[in-house]
């Protein structure tokens, strides 16, 4: 596990270097975290999955994902990631570059 980055806490706000708006941690474990932020034009959210062990983030590799709008959907996604049923998509992978973190 990447010991330089502490695990996330649910409710924490995270600003990534390449993003303008902060994400909110919706589900978190020792290795993975599911974060989202509002996407108002479509009245939905944009999400990202953080893999602390690999030091990357991206979307889940499920072709027809089940969403990350609600806390329940985020918890289900986290469970899939932790059990190995899914992983962070290699097609949408970016390095984990955190600008700031704030506890809720």
C-alpha positions in Angstrom: 0.0 0.0 0.0 1.2 3.5 -0.8 2.1 4.8 2.7 2.5 8.4 1.6 -1.3 8.9 1.2 -3.5 8.2 4.2 -6.8 6.4 3.5 -9.8 8.6 2.8 -12.7 9.3 5.2 -16.4 9.4 4.0 -17.4 13.1 3.7 -13.9 14.3 3.1 -13.5 16.9 0.3 -10.7 16.2 -2.2 -9.3 18.6 -4.8 -7.3 17.0 -7.6 -4.6 19.0 -9.4 -6.3 18.5 -12.8 -9.8 19.4 -11.7 -11.5 22.7 -10.9 -14.1 21.4 -8.4 -13.7 19.3 -5.4 -15.0 15.7 -5.1 -16.6 14.3 -2.0 -15.7 10.9 -0.6 -18.8 8.8 -0.6 -17.4 5.3 0.2 -13.9 4.4 1.4 -11.8 1.5 2.4 -8.1 0.9 3.1 -7.2 0.7 -0.6 -10.1 2.1 -2.6 -12.4 5.2 -2.4 -15.3 6.3 -4.5 -15.7 10.0 -4.8 -18.2 12.1 -6.7 -19.1 15.7 -7.5 -22.2 17.4 -8.9 -22.6 17.7 -12.7 -25.5 20.2 -12.8 -26.1 20.4 -16.6 -27.3 16.8 -16.6 -28.6 16.8 -13.0 -26.3 13.9 -12.0 -22.8 13.4 -10.7 -19.3 12.7 -12.1 -17.4 10.1 -10.1 -13.8 8.8 -9.8 -12.4 5.7 -8.0 -9.1 6.1 -6.2 -6.7 3.2 -5.8 -4.2 4.1 -3.1 -2.1 1.0 -3.6 -1.4 1.9 -7.3 -1.5 5.7 -6.8 -4.1 6.2 -9.6 -7.7 7.1 -10.1 -10.3 6.7 -12.9 -13.7 5.1 -13.5 -14.8 1.6 -12.7 -14.1 -0.9 -15.5 -17.8 -2.0 -15.7 -19.1 -1.4 -19.3 -22.6 -0.6 -18.0 -21.9 0.7 -14.6 -24.6 0.9 -12.0 -24.0 4.5 -11.1 -22.4 6.4 -8.2 -25.1 8.9 -7.5 -26.2 7.6 -4.1 -24.3 6.5 -1.0 -25.7 3.0 -1.5 -24.4 2.8 -5.1 -21.0 4.1 -4.0 -20.9 1.5 -1.3 -21.8 -1.3 -3.8 -19.1 -0.1 -6.2 -16.6 -0.1 -3.3 -17.6 -3.7 -2.4 -17.1 -4.8 -6.1 -13.7 -3.2 -6.1 -12.6 -4.7 -2.8 -13.8 -8.2 -3.8 -12.0 -8.1 -7.1 -15.2 -8.1 -9.2 -14.1 -4.9 -10.8 -11.1 -2.5 -10.9 -10.1 0.9 -12.0 -10.4 1.1 -15.7 -7.1 1.1 -17.5 -8.6 3.2 -20.3 -9.4 6.1 -18.1 -6.5 5.9 -15.7 -4.7 9.0 -14.4 -2.0 9.4 -11.8 -3.3 10.4 -8.3 -2.3 14.0 -8.0 -4.0 15.5 -4.9 -3.9 19.3 -4.5 -5.8 19.4 -1.1 -7.9 17.4 1.3 -10.4 18.8 3.8 -12.4 16.9 6.4 -16.1 17.5 6.4 
